[in-house]
Amino acid sequence: MFKKILVPVDLAHLEAIERSLAASADLARHYGAEVHYLGVTTSTPGTVARTPEEYAQKLEAFAQEQAKVHGQPAHSRCINSPDPVADLDRTILRSIDDVGADLVVMATHLPKHLDAVIPAHGDRIASHTDISVFLVRPA
């Protein structure tokens, strides 16, 4: 049913996305799908990496570790953006097409009253693509 699963990740907050990582690994194993981990970074030094190239290396190492642990083919896709938060939705939508994903599995947050003004990323992704989007709430 699913062949390519796109999973947006933030290497600075892996503990917050553990459930979505587990769900994507389980779905990949069940369907024999490959997983594409998407990271979006900036040119300015951050808590995870000082350069986009270093972030890309860490994302690739993360993807390969996930492949080893869960036993599914994994790839990394690192996008450099001047404003990762503002560009995240467009980056995810573009990456869906670029990798040929047929499922997005992404972490979400608990609903808040501000969501009426500033919708969550998952809501926007689901309403702007024709593939399935699986939103995983934190525990």
C-alpha positions in Angstrom: 0.0 0.0 0.0 2.8 2.5 0.9 6.1 2.5 -0.8 7.8 5.8 0.3 7.2 7.4 3.7 8.3 11.0 4.3 9.1 11.8 7.9 9.9 15.4 8.9 12.4 15.4 11.8 14.0 18.0 14.0 17.3 16.6 15.3 17.2 19.1 18.2 13.9 17.6 19.5 14.0 13.9 18.9 12.4 13.1 22.2 9.3 15.0 21.1 8.9 13.0 17.9 9.7 9.5 19.3 6.1 8.3 18.7 6.0 9.5 15.1 9.4 7.8 14.5 8.1 4.6 16.0 4.9 4.8 13.9 6.8 5.4 10.7 9.2 2.5 11.4 6.3 0.2 12.1 4.4 1.3 8.9 7.6 0.9 6.9 8.2 -2.6 8.2 4.5 -3.6 7.7 4.4 -2.4 4.1 8.0 -2.9 3.1 8.4 0.8 2.5 11.4 3.0 2.5 11.6 6.0 4.8 12.8 9.4 3.8 13.7 11.6 6.8 13.4 15.3 6.1 15.4 17.9 8.0 15.2 21.6 7.5 18.1 23.7 8.7 19.5 27.2 8.4 22.9 28.6 7.4 23.4 30.1 10.9 24.9 27.9 13.6 22.4 26.1 15.7 22.3 23.7 18.7 22.7 20.6 16.5 25.2 21.8 13.9 27.2 24.8 12.9 26.7 24.5 9.2 24.1 23.0 6.8 26.7 20.4 5.7 27.2 19.3 9.3 23.5 19.1 9.8 23.1 17.0 6.6 25.8 14.6 7.9 24.1 14.2 11.2 20.7 13.7 9.5 22.2 11.0 7.3 23.8 9.3 10.3 20.4 9.4 12.0 18.7 7.9 9.0 21.2 5.1 8.8 20.9 4.4 12.5 17.1 4.2 12.2 17.5 1.8 9.2 19.8 -0.4 11.3 17.5 -0.4 14.3 14.3 -0.9 12.5 15.4 -2.8 9.4 13.9 -0.7 6.7 15.7 1.3 3.9 16.2 4.9 5.0 17.3 8.0 3.3 17.9 11.6 4.5 16.9 14.8 2.8 18.3 18.0 4.2 17.0 21.4 3.0 18.7 24.7 3.8 16.3 27.5 4.4 16.7 31.1 5.7 13.6 30.6 7.9 12.9 26.9 8.5 9.7 27.5 10.4 8.1 29.8 7.8 9.2 27.5 4.9 8.4 24.2 6.6 5.0 23.6 4.9 6.3 24.5 1.4 9.5 22.4 2.0 7.4 19.3 3.1 5.1 19.7 0.1 8.0 20.0 -2.3 9.7 17.0 -0.8 6.6 14.9 -1.1 6.9 15.4 -4.9 10.7 15.2 -5.0 10.9 11.8 -3.3 7.6 10.4 -4.6 6.2 9.9 -1.1 2.8 8.3 -0.8 2.5 8.9 3.0 3.7 11.5 5.4 4.1 10.6 9.1 4.7 13.6 11.3 4.5 14.6 14.9 2.0 17.1 16.0 1.2 19.0 19.2 -1.8 19.1 21.5 -4.4 21.5 20.1 -4.4 25.1 21.5 -6.7 28.0 21.1 -4.0 29.7 18.9 -4.5 27.0 16.2 -7.6 28.9 15.0 -5.2 31.8 14.1 -2.0 29.9 13.3 -2.9 26.4 12.1 -0.6 23.4 12.7 1.8 22.3 10.0 0.0 18.9 9.7 -3.3 20.5 9.0 -1.8 22.5 6.1 0.1 19.6 4.7 -3.0 17.4 4.7 -5.1 20.0 3.0 -2.5 20.7 0.3 -1.6 17.2 -0.9 -3.5 14.3 -2.3 -1.5 11.7 -0.3 -2.2 10.4 3.2 -0.9 12.3 6.2 -0.6 10.5 9.5 -0.4 12.9 12.4 1.0 11.4 15.6 0.3 13.2 18.9 2.9 13.1 21.7 2.3 10.8 24.6 
